[in-house]
Amino acid sequence: MNPATPPDPAPLTGHEQSVLAAIASHEHRWDAAFADALSVGDVRSPGHRWRTLLLVLAVVVPVAVGPMVLSSAWVLAIAAVVLLVVIPTTLVVWALRQGRVYPS
């Protein structure tokens, strides 16, 4: 047990309960599906495994097969495009979908 954590935490005060209820109602108004998923404990969508598998295959197959069928100049050109364009764009879109970046 962590010594910084009290063994028997005190119950929430009335003010703390009202603040927690306000946060919960705000989150439920903002994104009801997310709030419901948090209350159940499963935030991932049902197709999460298949999307992950397809993403891994989409990356592994070209990386494994590409150098065998393309010249080194093409491999370097494709790698440069992926590193300079595809990965940054993917990260920006992912951050926007996560809600951590707000477009101005």
Residue pairs with C-beta under 8 A, 6 or more apart in sequence:
1 7
12 20
24 35
27 34
27 35
27 38
28 35
28 36
34 43
37 43
66 75
66 78
67 75
70 78
92 101
95 101
96 103
